[in-house]
Amino acid sequence: MTLCTRLIADRLGVQGNVRELNLSDGSPKITFSFRVAKLFRTFGALLRLLMGASRGGALYMSVNARRAMWYNIAAAAAARLWGSRVAAHHHIYAYITRKDWRVRVLDRVMGASGVHVVLCDDMRDNLDRLYGCRAGFLQLPSTVMMTRQDSGPQHAAESPYEGQREFRVGHLANLSYDKGIDYVFEMFDQLRSAHRDVRLVLAGPVMDAEARRRIDGAQRDYPDQIDYRGPVYGEDKERFFRDIDVLLLPSRFDAQPVVISEAFERGKPVIALGWSCIPGLIGPNDRWTVCPKGDYVKQSNEVIGGWISAPNSYPADARRALDRAAELRQDAEQSLHEFCTWVFPEAAPV
């Protein structure tokens, strides 16, 4: 069970009786043994649903991709046999960028009483356009993670950049071509040519040969200006955010990355490729969103170069990031409340 799903389950548990059918063992690796174990857990969950585990209530589940979506279809059908409503939470764009007829089957099984739980308006519009959905829609973004009491920075941040030191560019991801590692290094190479006091701080596991080649080359060519930290969690992740001034996110496929809201909570602007749900996260800060068909390297250089050339302009943008975090947190709390009300329509507000 992901942290996001855990948070939703806990919030639902405050308002009513919740029974969990967990199909995940928490393992980060999809091994053969994991698939076999999941298969047995899935059959066990389906059996419980067929025996009426969701009778008279609602079934909430995350939607799988490709063949694994049959698990969702079977679970929805079992729940519907007992008159239960079904909420299918979509976290990915895989069946939006490439149409999958199984989504239509899932929608038809859910029926008009069900809801597709989506991350943003763009996801809702595309699902409805592609599949002519009969089920309704509710929005529950990844920013629900911001509603946790422990969300946000755990330590006071240092003063915003005002030209008193080098400017630090950060990139936190599963480092790969898909996540835009080529854009990151091309941007930084151009930035180094125009400004001497800059540093690139990288964090995350190396996922492909492209990322390894780029990192090795940078460590060889300008070792004093690159800081690669590997995977970061907990305090190391907090330190990463404290040590950067802007987060680069030129991902080619992310739906609604949690790292954007994490950066905003810490007063760090984000420059991202603006596709899927990302423009809605960035909000009115148009300079921080790059059109997918635009020039990411050029635009990000212009924005960062502007901060370096006029350091007194950066603190205002850092405040804008914090303001955007507050807006996202408020919207997420409202969305979570609306979803809980759909699951337990008779429950008193909490």
C-alpha positions as CSV (number, residue, x, y, z in Angstrom):
1,M,0.0,0.0,0.0
2,T,1.4,3.4,-1.0
3,L,1.7,6.2,1.5
4,C,-1.0,8.1,-0.4
5,T,-3.4,5.1,-0.2
6,R,-2.5,4.7,3.5
7,L,-3.4,8.3,4.2
8,I,-6.7,8.0,2.4
9,A,-7.6,4.7,4.2
10,D,-6.8,6.3,7.6
11,R,-8.9,9.4,6.8
12,L,-11.8,7.1,5.8
13,G,-11.3,5.2,9.0
14,V,-12.1,8.3,11.0
15,Q,-15.5,8.6,9.4
16,G,-16.7,5.0,9.2
17,N,-15.9,1.3,9.2
18,V,-13.1,0.4,6.7
19,R,-12.0,-3.1,5.8
20,E,-8.7,-3.4,3.9
21,L,-7.8,-5.8,1.2
22,N,-4.1,-5.1,0.6
23,L,-2.6,-6.5,-2.6
24,S,0.9,-5.1,-2.0
25,D,3.6,-6.3,0.3
26,G,5.4,-3.0,0.2
27,S,8.3,-4.4,-1.9
28,P,9.9,-1.9,-4.3
29,K,10.8,-4.7,-6.8
30,I,8.3,-6.5,-9.0
31,T,9.9,-9.9,-8.9
32,F,8.5,-13.3,-9.9
33,S,7.9,-14.2,-6.3
34,F,6.1,-10.9,-5.8
35,R,3.8,-11.6,-8.8
36,V,3.0,-15.1,-7.5
37,A,2.2,-13.8,-4.0
38,K,0.1,-10.9,-5.4
39,L,-1.9,-13.4,-7.5
40,F,-2.8,-15.4,-4.4
41,R,-3.6,-12.3,-2.4
42,T,-5.8,-11.1,-5.3
43,F,-7.8,-14.3,-5.4
44,G,-8.2,-14.1,-1.6
45,A,-9.4,-10.5,-1.9
46,L,-11.8,-11.4,-4.7
47,L,-13.2,-14.3,-2.7
48,R,-13.9,-11.9,0.3
49,L,-15.6,-9.5,-2.1
50,L,-17.7,-12.3,-3.6
51,M,-18.7,-13.2,0.0
52,G,-20.0,-9.6,0.5
53,A,-17.0,-7.8,2.1
54,S,-18.2,-4.5,0.6
55,R,-21.9,-5.2,1.0
56,G,-24.0,-2.0,1.2
57,G,-21.0,0.3,1.0
58,A,-18.2,1.3,-1.4
59,L,-15.1,-0.3,-2.8
60,Y,-12.1,2.0,-3.3
61,M,-9.1,0.8,-5.3
62,S,-6.2,2.1,-7.3
63,V,-6.3,1.2,-11.0
64,N,-3.5,-0.9,-12.5
65,A,-2.1,-0.7,-16.0
66,R,-2.3,-3.2,-18.9
67,R,-3.2,-6.8,-18.0
68,A,-3.2,-6.1,-14.3
69,M,-6.3,-4.0,-14.8
70,W,-8.3,-7.3,-15.0
71,Y,-7.8,-7.4,-11.2
72,N,-9.7,-4.1,-10.9
73,I,-12.4,-5.3,-13.3
74,A,-12.9,-8.5,-11.4
75,A,-13.0,-6.7,-8.0
76,A,-15.5,-4.1,-9.3
77,A,-17.7,-6.9,-10.7
78,A,-17.6,-8.8,-7.3
79,A,-18.5,-5.6,-5.4
80,R,-21.3,-4.7,-7.8
81,L,-22.9,-8.1,-7.2
82,W,-23.6,-6.9,-3.6
83,G,-24.8,-3.5,-4.7
84,S,-21.7,-1.7,-3.7
85,R,-20.5,1.5,-5.3
86,V,-17.0,1.5,-6.8
87,A,-14.3,4.2,-6.7
88,A,-11.4,3.6,-9.1
89,H,-8.4,5.9,-8.4
90,H,-6.3,6.7,-11.5
91,H,-2.7,7.6,-10.8
92,I,-1.1,7.2,-14.3
93,Y,-1.4,8.4,-17.9
94,A,-0.5,5.1,-19.5
95,Y,-4.0,4.4,-20.8
96,I,-4.5,8.0,-21.7
97,T,-1.4,8.4,-23.9
98,R,-2.2,5.0,-25.4
99,K,-5.8,3.9,-25.4
100,D,-6.6,0.7,-23.5
101,W,-10.1,-0.9,-24.1
102,R,-10.0,-2.4,-20.6
103,V,-10.6,1.0,-19.1
104,R,-14.0,1.1,-20.9
105,V,-14.8,-2.4,-19.6
106,L,-14.0,-1.2,-16.0
107,D,-16.2,1.8,-16.5
108,R,-19.1,-0.2,-17.7
109,V,-18.8,-2.6,-14.8
110,M,-18.7,0.3,-12.3
111,G,-21.8,1.8,-13.8
112,A,-23.4,5.2,-13.1
113,S,-23.2,4.8,-9.3
114,G,-19.3,4.6,-9.5
115,V,-16.7,7.3,-9.7
116,H,-13.4,7.6,-11.4
117,V,-11.1,9.3,-8.9
118,V,-8.7,11.5,-11.0
119,L,-5.6,13.6,-10.2
120,C,-6.7,16.7,-12.1
121,D,-9.1,18.2,-14.7
122,D,-6.8,17.2,-17.6
123,M,-7.0,13.6,-16.6
124,R,-10.8,13.7,-16.2
125,D,-11.3,15.4,-19.6
126,N,-9.1,12.9,-21.4
127,L,-10.6,9.8,-19.7
128,D,-14.1,11.0,-20.6
129,R,-13.1,11.9,-24.2
130,L,-11.4,8.5,-24.8
131,Y,-13.8,6.2,-23.0
132,G,-17.2,8.0,-22.8
133,C,-17.4,7.3,-19.1
134,R,-20.7,6.4,-17.5
135,A,-19.3,6.6,-14.0
136,G,-18.9,10.0,-12.5
137,F,-15.7,11.8,-11.5
138,L,-14.1,13.0,-8.3
139,Q,-10.8,14.7,-8.0
140,L,-8.2,13.5,-5.4
141,P,-4.7,14.8,-6.3
142,S,-1.4,13.6,-5.1
143,T,-1.2,16.7,-3.0
144,V,-3.3,14.9,-0.4
145,M,0.1,14.0,1.1
146,M,0.3,17.7,2.1
147,T,-2.6,17.2,4.5
148,R,-0.4,15.0,6.8
149,Q,0.5,16.7,10.1
150,D,4.2,15.9,9.4
151,S,4.1,17.3,5.9
152,G,6.5,20.1,5.0
153,P,10.1,20.9,6.1
154,Q,11.2,19.4,9.4
155,H,13.9,22.1,10.0
156,A,14.1,25.9,9.3
157,A,15.3,26.7,5.9
158,E,18.3,29.0,5.3
159,S,17.8,32.5,4.0
160,P,16.7,32.6,0.3
161,Y,19.3,33.2,-2.4
162,E,20.2,36.9,-2.7
163,G,23.6,36.6,-4.5
164,Q,25.5,35.9,-1.4
165,R,26.8,32.5,-2.6
166,E,26.6,30.2,-5.6
167,F,23.2,29.4,-7.1
168,R,22.3,25.8,-6.6
169,V,20.2,23.9,-9.2
170,G,18.6,20.7,-8.0
171,H,17.1,17.6,-9.7
172,L,15.5,14.8,-7.6
173,A,14.2,11.8,-9.6
174,N,14.9,8.2,-10.7
175,L,17.7,9.6,-12.9
176,S,17.0,8.6,-16.5
177,Y,16.2,9.8,-20.0
178,D,12.5,9.5,-19.3
179,K,12.9,11.9,-16.3
180,G,14.8,14.3,-18.5
181,I,18.4,13.9,-17.3
182,D,19.6,15.0,-20.8
183,Y,17.7,18.3,-20.4
184,V,19.2,18.8,-16.9
185,F,22.8,18.6,-18.1
186,E,22.2,20.5,-21.3
187,M,20.7,23.3,-19.3
188,F,23.5,23.3,-16.7
189,D,26.2,23.3,-19.4
190,Q,24.7,26.5,-20.8
191,L,24.2,28.0,-17.4
192,R,27.9,27.3,-16.5
193,S,29.0,29.1,-19.7
194,A,27.1,32.3,-18.7
195,H,27.5,32.2,-14.9
196,R,30.5,30.9,-12.9
197,D,29.0,30.6,-9.4
198,V,26.6,27.7,-10.0
199,R,26.3,24.2,-8.7
200,L,24.2,21.2,-9.8
201,V,22.8,19.0,-7.0
202,L,21.5,15.6,-8.1
203,A,19.7,13.0,-6.0
204,G,18.1,9.7,-6.8
205,P,19.1,6.3,-8.2
206,V,20.7,6.0,-11.6
207,M,18.2,4.1,-13.8
208,D,19.8,3.9,-17.3
209,A,23.0,4.3,-19.3
210,E,22.1,7.8,-20.3
211,A,22.1,9.0,-16.7
212,R,25.3,7.2,-15.8
213,R,27.1,8.6,-18.8
214,R,26.0,12.1,-18.1
215,I,26.9,12.0,-14.4
216,D,30.3,10.3,-15.0
217,G,31.1,13.0,-17.6
218,A,30.2,15.8,-15.3
219,Q,32.2,14.4,-12.4
220,R,35.2,14.2,-14.7
221,D,34.8,17.6,-16.4
222,Y,33.7,19.9,-13.6
223,P,33.9,18.0,-10.3
224,D,33.7,21.1,-8.1
225,Q,30.3,22.1,-9.6
226,I,28.4,18.8,-9.4
227,D,27.1,17.1,-6.2
228,Y,25.6,13.7,-6.7
229,R,24.0,12.3,-3.6
230,G,22.4,9.0,-4.7
231,P,19.0,8.0,-3.3
232,V,17.8,10.3,-0.5
233,Y,15.2,9.7,2.2
234,G,14.3,11.3,5.5
235,E,16.9,13.8,6.8
236,D,19.0,13.4,3.6
237,K,16.0,14.4,1.5
238,E,15.4,17.4,3.8
239,R,19.1,18.4,3.4
240,F,18.7,18.1,-0.4
241,F,15.9,20.6,-0.4
242,R,17.7,23.0,2.0
243,D,20.8,22.9,-0.3
244,I,19.0,23.9,-3.6
245,D,17.4,27.1,-4.9
246,V,15.3,25.7,-7.7
247,L,14.1,22.2,-8.7
248,L,14.3,21.1,-12.3
249,L,11.6,18.6,-13.4
250,P,11.8,18.0,-17.2
251,S,10.1,14.6,-16.9
252,R,8.6,13.2,-20.1
253,F,5.8,11.1,-18.5
254,D,5.0,11.9,-14.9
255,A,1.3,12.5,-14.1
256,Q,1.4,14.6,-11.0
257,P,4.8,14.4,-9.2
258,V,4.7,14.7,-5.4
259,V,8.2,16.3,-5.5
260,I,6.7,19.5,-6.9
261,S,4.5,20.1,-3.9
262,E,7.4,19.0,-1.6
263,A,9.6,21.7,-3.2
264,F,6.9,24.4,-2.9
265,E,6.4,23.6,0.8
266,R,10.1,24.4,1.3
267,G,10.0,27.6,-0.7
268,K,11.8,26.3,-3.7
269,P,10.5,27.2,-7.2
270,V,10.1,24.4,-9.8
271,I,10.7,24.6,-13.5
272,A,8.9,21.7,-15.2
273,L,7.7,20.4,-18.5
274,G,4.0,21.3,-18.6
275,W,2.1,18.3,-19.6
276,S,-0.5,16.0,-17.8
277,C,-1.4,17.4,-14.4
278,I,1.8,19.4,-13.9
279,P,0.5,22.9,-15.1
280,G,-2.3,22.7,-12.5
281,L,0.3,22.1,-9.8
282,I,2.6,24.9,-10.9
283,G,-0.4,27.2,-11.0
284,P,-0.2,30.9,-12.0
285,N,3.6,30.9,-12.1
286,D,3.7,30.7,-15.9
287,R,7.5,31.2,-16.3
288,W,8.0,27.9,-14.3
289,T,6.0,25.8,-16.8
290,V,7.6,24.9,-20.2
291,C,5.3,23.8,-23.0
292,P,6.1,20.2,-23.9
293,K,6.9,21.3,-27.4
294,G,8.9,24.3,-26.2
295,D,12.6,24.7,-25.5
296,Y,13.1,23.5,-21.9
297,V,16.8,24.3,-21.8
298,K,16.4,27.8,-23.1
299,Q,13.4,28.8,-20.9
300,S,14.9,27.3,-17.7
301,N,18.2,29.1,-18.4
302,E,16.4,32.4,-18.9
303,V,14.5,32.0,-15.6
304,I,17.5,31.0,-13.6
305,G,19.8,33.5,-15.3
306,G,17.3,36.2,-14.3
307,W,17.6,35.2,-10.6
308,I,21.4,35.2,-10.8
309,S,21.6,38.5,-12.6
310,A,19.1,40.2,-10.3
311,P,19.4,38.3,-7.0
312,N,16.9,40.6,-5.3
313,S,14.1,39.1,-7.5
314,Y,14.6,35.5,-6.1
315,P,13.1,35.9,-2.6
316,A,9.8,37.0,-4.1
317,D,9.6,33.9,-6.2
318,A,10.5,31.8,-3.1
319,R,7.5,33.3,-1.4
320,R,5.4,32.5,-4.4
321,A,6.3,28.9,-4.0
322,L,5.3,28.9,-0.4
323,D,2.0,30.6,-1.3
324,R,1.3,28.0,-3.9
325,A,2.0,25.2,-1.4
326,A,-0.7,26.8,0.9
327,E,-3.2,26.9,-2.0
328,L,-2.5,23.3,-2.9
329,R,-2.8,22.1,0.7
330,Q,-6.2,23.8,1.0
331,D,-7.5,22.4,-2.2
332,A,-6.3,18.9,-1.3
333,E,-8.0,19.0,2.1
334,Q,-11.3,20.0,0.3
335,S,-10.9,17.2,-2.3
336,L,-10.2,14.7,0.5
337,H,-13.3,15.8,2.4
338,E,-15.5,15.5,-0.7
339,F,-14.2,12.0,-1.4
340,C,-14.8,10.9,2.2
341,T,-18.3,12.3,1.9
342,W,-18.9,10.3,-1.2
343,V,-17.8,7.1,0.5
344,F,-19.7,7.8,3.7
345,P,-22.6,10.2,2.7
346,E,-24.3,9.9,6.1
347,A,-21.1,10.6,8.2
348,A,-20.7,13.8,10.1
349,P,-18.0,16.1,8.9
350,V,-14.6,15.9,10.6
